């Protein structure tokens, strides 16, 4: 697969690549150099850093669905 670099040094990835990585607008990608070249991975939250918060979430609480959250319309009244 070949992607083009713009004059601003930006790259657009095909939608199927981003879907396979499980990323969307606002997410971060991590680029690391290895012996065989560069590796691109989605940057995930280190859950070990959330240890103190994890204990405060009730066990029966449903998991947070980021996809549903992203589809929820923005309410400008929340800014006031």
Secondary structure as GFF3:
##gff-version 3
##sequence-region A 1 80
A	DSSP	alpha_helix	15	21	.	.	.	ID=ss1
A	DSSP	beta_strand	29	34	.	.	.	ID=ss2
A	DSSP	beta_strand	37	42	.	.	.	ID=ss3
A	DSSP	three_ten_helix	47	50	.	.	.	ID=ss4
A	DSSP	alpha_helix	51	54	.	.	.	ID=ss5
A	DSSP	alpha_helix	66	71	.	.	.	ID=ss6
A	DSSP	three_ten_helix	76	79	.	.	.	ID=ss7
###
